Structures are given as structure tokens and as C-alpha cells.
Amino acid sequence: MLEHGGGLRAAAERYGIPLSDWLDLSTGINPNGWPPPPIPATVWRRLPEPDDGLEAAAAAYYGVESLLPVAGSQAAIQALPLLRASGRVGVLNPTYAEHAHAWRRAGHRVEALPAEGLDATVDRLDTLVLVHPNNPTGVRFPLKSLLDWRERLAARGGWLVIDEAFMDATPVESVARHASLPGLVVLRSLGKFFGLAGARVGFVLAEPALLEGLRKQLGPWTVAGPSRWVAMQALADRVWQEETRLGLARSGKRLADLLKRQGLPVVGGTGLFQWAPLPDAEFWRDALARRGILVRRFADPLGLRFGLPDGEPAWRRLELALAGVRAERLR
């Protein structure tokens, strides 16, 4: 199993700090997510049904005609490599590690690619996998470049796979509306922006033939009925979505400013997280954990990803902790 954000129980045991005393900034999940209403009792007593309205709600939200609900984008990340013969796969580096892991495990030849070198490598790849905006660096790519790469790959039967797990805060940058083009596969999720990670709801946006192959690979009932019901309501709540986008824009800037005030070299991020490359990332991660604050450390390159605090006391706690770690580092 690869390392991910979260793991709060393990951290509590390791550092001897009660679970309730932690500030978890390790996941990039919206701490003020969409508030689910009570789920009707009938939803629990029926098998999930594909005509319950979820697909229609998602199609309206993403602006597409064909999509497939999946058990979080992770289900698609694991299944997509099984739909292609072994080939050459380029994966943005650094990025969400499950992508390279899944393609490599399925027998593909995986190459880690820096963001600035993508254009020069597209023509020797069968598949290019990107996270956009990237996790953890926040790097974004011009729409023109993405569509050009898609066209060059599709001309040889290749795919451009774009994971937009953090795109909901800035939907104008999404390629979702182009997902009907051959060779383009877009992954979306309700885990981050909507704060519904526990529901395990995601969507694959692509041309119908590709989705049918994926549907057969995954089998029936990929998303539980209660999760489908909750996702349907969240996707339709446009007022909450617009208010949340405005709030996340402010919060993302506030977090970047806070980190910079404490001497951390913030170089990118989104409304939900900020990225600071640090050669002594392990020291900072451990020092913060000793203060009951969990952040995500990346090893290649070394750095820390900070999610959003939840509420004013949490913001103040983070700033005081960072000041304390900075002073400790200078001793």
C-alpha cells in the first residue's frame, strides 16, 4: 500500500497524542464540505439503480453527455490500465503516486516525467497521465497544450488521462467539456471540494465505447445507493458550490500567506492545499506532529503539503506551531 494523507490513528499512537487533539492538514479535503441531509430509509433497502438521477445530475454539473460513476476516482485509476495492452506510459512527476503504481502493476512501462518536459515526450508515449491541477505542486497546464497532446496521442490510438480531483474550485480550467473527444479520459471526484471522501464517489468522463469497457471491468453496483443519493444532492446544490469556490479562493491565499510569514517556501497550490518544497521536510513534519498537527510529507522532491485548517482556533494553532518549529530549527 502506498502512503497517503490521513492515517490519523497511526499518528496518534506514534506520538502519544489523543485522536481528538490533532489538527489534520494532511489530506487536502475541504474541512467545510457539503453538509449531507438525512438519507431516506428507503435508500438503504434497495440495490443501487442507474436510473436514479445521479448520472443526469453529474452530466449537468460537468457539462458532458457520457460519464460513468465509480467508487471514487481510485477505482478508475486501478481499472483503466487493464483496458490497454502493455505500452509506454508517461506519468507526471511528482504527482499522486497511485497512477504510476497502477499502470506499472498492470504491466506497462512507466516513465516519470517533469512538467516542463511533457511536450517533447508525447510522441513516444501510448498514454500520458496528468493530475490537473497537480497534487502536490498545484501545477496547471494551458487548455491548448492539453488538447494538442490529446490529439497527438489519439492519432496513434493513445490516451490522455487527466485526474481533476482538485479542479472543482476552479472549473473554468477543466477539460471536462471536451471529454467526448477520442482518447481523452477525465477523472473527477466528490472527495476533495465537496468534502465527501468517505462516500467514495467519482466519475469517469470519456467517449461511450471506452466507458462501456470500463463498466464491464468494474461490474455492477460500483457506488453504494446512499452514496449515490448524497452525491446527487451535492451536485445539484449550485448555491453552496459558488459560495464555496469564493471561500476556498480566500482560504487558499490565506494559507499561502501564513506559511510564507513563517519562512516556508510556498511555490504552488490550490484553494485546498499549498505546497512547500523543503530539504528538511522530515524535520518540519515531525516537529509539527509532536505538536499534534499532521501534514503530508513527500519524498521526491522533498516537501510538505498543507491542507486548510478548520475554523479560527485551528488557523491560530497552525501559525503558533509553525513559529515554534521555526524557532526550534534556528537553535
C-alpha positions in Angstrom: 0.0 0.0 0.0 1.3 3.4 -0.9 1.4 6.2 1.7 -1.4 8.8 1.6 -2.7 11.6 3.6 -4.7 10.8 6.7 -3.5 8.0 8.9 -4.5 10.0 12.0 -4.9 6.9 14.2 -1.4 5.7 13.4 0.0 9.2 14.2 -1.9 9.4 17.5 -0.4 6.1 18.5 3.1 7.0 17.4 3.2 10.4 19.1 1.1 9.5 22.1 -1.4 12.3 21.4 -5.1 11.6 21.8 -7.0 11.4 18.5 -9.3 14.3 19.5 -6.3 16.6 20.0 -5.0 16.5 16.4 -5.3 19.1 13.7 -5.2 17.0 10.5 -4.0 19.0 7.5 -2.7 16.0 5.6 -5.4 15.2 3.1 -6.4 18.3 1.1 -10.1 17.6 1.8 -12.3 20.6 2.3 -12.8 20.9 6.1 -16.1 22.8 5.4 -17.6 20.3 3.0 -21.1 20.0 1.7 -23.4 19.1 4.7 -25.4 15.9 3.8 -29.1 15.9 4.9 -30.5 12.7 6.5 -30.7 9.8 3.9 -34.2 8.4 3.4 -34.6 5.0 4.9 -35.8 3.5 1.6 -32.3 4.2 0.0 -30.7 1.7 2.4 -33.1 -1.1 1.5 -32.7 -1.0 -2.3 -29.8 -2.0 -4.6 -28.3 1.0 -6.4 -30.2 1.8 -9.6 -28.6 3.5 -12.7 -31.7 5.5 -13.4 -32.0 7.2 -10.1 -30.9 10.6 -11.4 -27.2 10.5 -10.4 -25.9 10.3 -14.0 -28.1 13.2 -15.1 -27.0 15.3 -12.2 -23.4 14.6 -12.8 -23.7 15.3 -16.6 -25.3 18.7 -15.9 -22.6 19.5 -13.3 -19.7 18.6 -15.5 -21.2 19.7 -18.8 -20.8 16.3 -20.5 -23.0 13.7 -22.2 -21.3 10.5 -21.3 -19.9 9.5 -17.9 -19.6 6.6 -15.5 -20.0 6.7 -11.7 -17.2 4.8 -9.9 -16.3 4.2 -6.3 -14.1 7.2 -6.1 -11.6 8.0 -8.8 -9.3 5.4 -7.2 -11.4 2.7 -8.7 -10.9 4.1 -12.2 -7.2 4.6 -11.6 -6.8 0.9 -10.8 -9.0 -0.3 -13.6 -8.0 1.9 -16.6 -4.6 0.3 -17.1 -6.3 -3.1 -17.5 -8.1 -1.9 -20.6 -5.0 -1.4 -22.7 -2.3 -3.7 -23.9 1.2 -3.2 -22.3 2.6 0.1 -23.6 4.7 3.2 -22.8 3.0 5.3 -20.2 4.3 8.8 -19.1 3.2 10.0 -15.7 3.7 13.5 -14.4 6.3 13.6 -11.5 5.8 14.4 -8.7 2.1 13.6 -8.5 -0.4 11.3 -6.9 1.6 8.1 -6.6 -1.3 5.7 -7.3 -1.3 6.5 -11.0 2.2 5.2 -11.7 1.7 2.3 -9.4 -1.5 1.1 -11.1 0.0 1.3 -14.6 3.2 -0.4 -13.6 1.3 -3.2 -11.8 -0.7 -3.8 -14.9 2.5 -4.5 -16.9 3.0 -1.1 -18.6 6.4 0.6 -18.9 6.1 3.7 -16.8 8.2 6.8 -17.1 8.2 9.7 -14.6 8.1 13.0 -16.4 8.7 16.5 -15.2 6.0 19.1 -16.1 8.4 21.1 -18.3 9.3 18.1 -20.4 5.9 16.8 -21.4 5.6 18.2 -24.9 8.8 16.7 -26.0 7.8 13.2 -24.9 4.2 12.9 -26.0 5.0 11.4 -29.4 6.8 8.4 -27.9 4.1 7.5 -25.5 0.9 5.4 -25.7 -0.6 7.0 -22.7 0.1 10.3 -20.8 -1.3 10.6 -17.2 -1.6 14.0 -15.6 -3.1 15.4 -12.4 -4.5 18.8 -13.1 -4.1 20.9 -11.1 -1.3 18.8 -9.9 -1.1 17.2 -6.5 1.1 18.3 -4.6 2.6 21.1 -6.7 -0.5 22.8 -7.9 0.9 23.0 -11.5 -1.6 23.7 -14.2 -1.4 23.3 -18.0 -2.9 25.5 -20.7 -6.0 24.1 -22.3 -4.4 24.5 -25.7 -1.5 22.2 -24.7 -3.8 19.6 -23.2 -5.9 19.4 -26.3 -2.8 19.3 -28.5 -1.4 16.4 -26.5 -4.7 14.6 -26.7 -4.8 14.9 -30.5 -1.3 13.6 -30.9 -1.9 10.6 -28.7 -5.3 9.8 -30.1 -3.9 9.8 -33.7 -2.0 6.7 -32.7 -4.8 5.2 -30.6 -3.3 6.6 -27.4 -4.9 8.2 -24.3 -4.5 11.3 -22.3 -5.8 10.6 -18.8 -6.4 13.7 -16.7 -7.2 13.4 -13.0 -9.1 16.6 -12.0 -9.6 15.7 -8.3 -8.9 19.3 -7.2 -10.5 21.0 -10.2 -13.9 21.8 -8.7 -12.7 25.0 -7.1 -11.7 26.4 -10.5 -14.0 24.7 -13.0 -13.2 27.2 -15.8 -9.8 25.4 -16.1 -11.3 22.0 -16.6 -11.1 19.9 -19.8 -14.4 18.1 -18.9 -16.4 19.7 -21.6 -14.0 18.1 -24.2 -14.3 14.6 -22.7 -16.2 13.3 -25.8 -13.1 13.6 -27.9 -11.3 10.3 -28.7 -8.5 9.4 -26.4 -9.4 11.8 -23.6 -10.2 10.4 -20.2 -11.1 12.7 -17.3 -11.4 11.6 -13.7 -13.5 13.6 -11.2 -14.3 13.0 -7.6 -16.5 14.4 -4.8 -13.9 13.7 -2.1 -11.9 17.0 -2.1 -14.1 20.1 -2.9 -17.3 18.6 -1.6 -15.6 17.1 1.4 -17.3 13.7 0.8 -14.3 11.5 0.7 -16.0 8.8 2.8 -18.8 8.4 0.3 -16.4 7.1 -2.3 -18.0 8.7 -5.3 -16.2 9.6 -8.5 -16.8 9.8 -12.2 -15.0 8.9 -15.4 -15.7 11.2 -18.3 -14.9 9.8 -21.7 -16.3 8.5 -25.0 -19.1 5.9 -24.7 -17.1 2.9 -26.1 -14.3 3.5 -23.5 -16.8 3.8 -20.7 -18.5 0.6 -21.7 -15.2 -1.3 -21.4 -14.6 0.2 -18.0 -18.2 -0.6 -16.9 -17.6 -4.3 -17.8 -14.3 -4.3 -16.0 -15.8 -2.9 -12.8 -19.0 -4.8 -12.7 -22.4 -3.8 -11.3 -23.2 -1.6 -8.2 -19.8 0.2 -8.1 -21.3 3.0 -6.0 -23.5 2.3 -3.0 -27.1 3.6 -3.0 -26.7 6.0 -0.1 -23.5 7.4 -1.6 -25.4 7.9 -4.9 -28.2 9.7 -3.2 -25.9 12.1 -1.3 -23.8 12.8 -4.5 -27.0 13.6 -6.4 -28.0 16.3 -3.8 -24.5 17.8 -3.6 -24.1 18.0 -7.4 -27.4 19.9 -7.7 -26.6 22.5 -4.9 -25.3 25.3 -7.1 -25.6 28.0 -4.4 -23.3 26.1 -2.0 -20.9 25.4 -4.8 -20.5 29.0 -5.8 -20.2 30.2 -2.2 -17.6 27.5 -1.5 -15.5 28.4 -4.5 -15.3 32.0 -3.3 -14.4 30.9 0.2 -11.7 28.5 -1.0 -10.1 31.2 -3.1 -9.7 33.3 0.0 -8.6 30.4 2.2 -6.0 29.2 -0.2 -4.4 32.6 -0.3 -4.6 33.0 3.4 -2.8 29.7 3.9 -0.1 30.6 1.4 0.4 33.9 3.2 0.5 32.3 6.6 3.2 29.8 5.5 5.3 32.4 3.9 5.2 34.6 7.0 6.8 31.6 8.8 9.6 31.3 6.3 8.2 28.4 4.3 8.9 28.5 0.5 5.4 28.1 -0.9 5.7 27.7 -4.7 2.2 26.4 -5.7 -1.1 25.1 -4.6 -4.9 25.3 -4.9 -7.8 26.5 -2.9 -7.5 23.3 -0.8 -3.7 23.0 -0.2 -0.4 24.7 -0.5 3.0 23.1 -1.4 6.3 24.0 0.1 9.5 22.2 -1.1 11.8 21.7 1.8 15.1 19.8 2.1 14.4 19.4 5.8 10.8 18.4 5.3 11.1 15.4 7.6 12.2 17.7 10.5 9.2 20.0 9.9 6.8 17.1 9.6 8.0 15.5 12.8 8.1 18.8 14.8 4.6 19.6 13.8 3.4 16.1 14.6 4.9 16.5 18.1 2.6 19.5 18.4 -0.4 17.5 17.2 -0.5 18.8 13.7 -0.4 16.3 10.8 0.8 17.4 7.4 1.7 15.4 4.3 5.4 14.8 3.6 6.5 14.0 0.0 9.9 12.4 -0.6 10.5 13.1 -4.3 11.0 16.0 -4.2 11.2 16.6 -0.5 8.4 18.9 0.6 5.3 19.4 2.7 1.7 19.8 1.6 -0.6 21.7 3.9 -4.4 21.4 3.8 -6.8 24.0 5.2 -7.4 24.5 8.9 -11.0 24.2 10.1 -12.0 27.4 12.0 -10.2 30.3 13.5 -8.7 28.4 16.5 -7.2 25.9 14.1 -5.7 28.8 12.0 -4.2 30.3 15.1 -2.9 27.0 16.3 -1.1 26.3 13.0 0.6 29.7 13.0 1.8 29.3 16.5 3.1 25.8 15.8 5.0 26.9 12.7 6.5 29.8 14.7 7.6 27.3 17.3 9.1 24.9 14.8 10.9 27.7 13.1 12.4 28.8 16.4 13.4 25.3 17.2 15.1 24.9 13.8 17.2 28.0 14.4 18.6 26.9 17.8 
